[in-house]
């Protein structure tokens, strides 16, 4: 889609000289600049945020040990065995889903490369 853009003379001169040195059009220089600007200033998607958090959690294995120790402390104090069974079932389900999601994402990343 055509667009009209008024540039200050000094910027227009810089774009023209850069495009001449690189052997590309002024429009290509401007389009590339806009792409770079948008990529630098874009908000991350929810998937990108999730993947980043998963990578951080995978790198913080010591935190997992601390969480397990804390859970064991609270569960040891708990006198109702049925609650412990439910917690164990939930934890096992979570671990299974996390492992399968992580392996699926890893496989997608490997295929993308």
C-alpha positions as CSV (number, residue, x, y, z in Angstrom):
1,X,0.0,0.0,0.0
2,X,1.5,3.3,-1.0
3,X,2.2,5.8,1.8
4,X,3.5,9.4,1.6
5,X,6.2,10.3,4.1
6,X,7.9,13.7,4.6
7,X,11.4,13.4,6.0
8,X,13.6,16.2,7.2
9,X,16.3,17.0,4.7
10,X,19.2,15.6,6.8
11,X,17.4,12.3,7.3
12,X,16.5,12.0,3.7
13,X,20.2,12.6,2.8
14,X,21.3,9.9,5.2
15,X,18.8,7.4,3.8
16,X,19.8,8.2,0.3
17,X,23.5,7.8,1.0
18,X,23.0,4.6,2.9
19,X,20.8,3.1,0.2
20,X,23.4,4.0,-2.5
21,X,26.2,2.4,-0.5
22,X,24.2,-0.7,0.2
23,X,22.8,-0.9,-3.4
24,X,19.2,-1.0,-2.2
25,X,16.3,1.4,-2.6
26,X,15.4,4.1,-0.1
27,X,12.0,2.4,0.4
28,X,13.8,-0.8,1.4
29,X,15.9,1.1,3.9
30,X,12.8,2.7,5.4
31,X,10.9,-0.6,5.5
32,X,13.8,-2.4,7.2
33,X,14.1,0.5,9.7
34,X,10.4,0.2,10.6
35,X,10.6,-3.6,11.0
36,X,13.6,-3.2,13.4
37,X,11.8,-0.5,15.3
38,X,8.6,-2.6,15.7
39,X,10.6,-5.7,16.7
40,X,12.5,-3.8,19.4
41,X,9.4,-2.2,20.8
42,X,6.9,-5.1,20.4
43,X,5.2,-6.5,23.5
44,X,6.0,-10.2,24.0
45,X,3.2,-12.6,23.3
46,X,1.7,-14.8,26.1
47,X,3.5,-17.8,24.5
48,X,6.8,-16.0,24.6
49,X,6.3,-15.0,28.2
50,X,5.3,-18.6,29.1
51,X,8.4,-20.1,27.3
52,X,10.7,-17.6,29.0
53,X,9.3,-18.6,32.4
54,X,9.6,-22.3,31.7
55,X,13.3,-21.7,30.7
56,X,13.9,-19.8,33.9
57,X,12.2,-22.6,36.0
58,X,14.3,-25.2,34.2
59,X,17.5,-23.3,35.1
60,X,16.5,-22.9,38.7
61,X,16.5,-26.6,39.8
62,X,17.6,-25.6,43.3
63,X,14.3,-23.8,43.7
64,X,12.4,-27.0,42.9
65,X,14.3,-28.8,45.7
66,X,13.5,-26.0,48.1
67,X,9.8,-26.1,47.1
68,X,9.8,-29.9,47.6
69,X,11.3,-29.5,51.1
70,X,8.8,-26.8,52.0
71,X,5.9,-29.0,50.8
72,X,7.2,-32.0,52.7
73,X,7.4,-29.9,55.9
74,X,3.8,-28.8,55.5
75,X,2.6,-32.3,54.5
76,X,4.3,-33.8,57.5
77,X,2.4,-31.5,59.8
78,X,-0.9,-32.4,58.0
79,X,-2.8,-35.1,60.0
80,X,-5.4,-35.9,57.2
81,X,-3.9,-38.6,54.9
82,X,-6.6,-38.1,52.2
83,X,-5.4,-34.5,51.7
84,X,-1.8,-35.8,51.2
85,X,-3.1,-38.3,48.6
86,X,-4.9,-35.6,46.7
87,X,-1.8,-33.3,46.8
88,X,0.4,-36.2,45.6
89,X,-2.1,-36.9,42.7
90,X,-2.2,-33.3,41.7
91,X,1.6,-32.9,41.9
92,X,2.1,-36.1,39.8
93,X,-0.4,-34.9,37.2
94,X,1.3,-31.5,37.1
95,X,4.8,-33.1,36.7
96,X,3.5,-35.3,33.9
97,X,1.9,-32.4,32.0
98,X,5.0,-30.2,32.5
99,X,7.3,-32.8,31.2
100,X,5.2,-33.5,28.1
101,X,4.8,-29.8,27.4
102,X,8.5,-29.1,27.8
103,X,9.4,-32.0,25.5
104,X,6.9,-30.9,22.9
105,X,8.2,-27.4,22.9
106,X,11.8,-28.6,22.7
107,X,10.9,-30.8,19.7
108,X,9.2,-27.7,18.0
109,X,12.3,-25.6,18.6
110,X,14.6,-28.3,17.2
111,X,12.4,-28.6,14.1
112,X,12.3,-24.9,13.6
113,X,16.2,-24.7,13.5
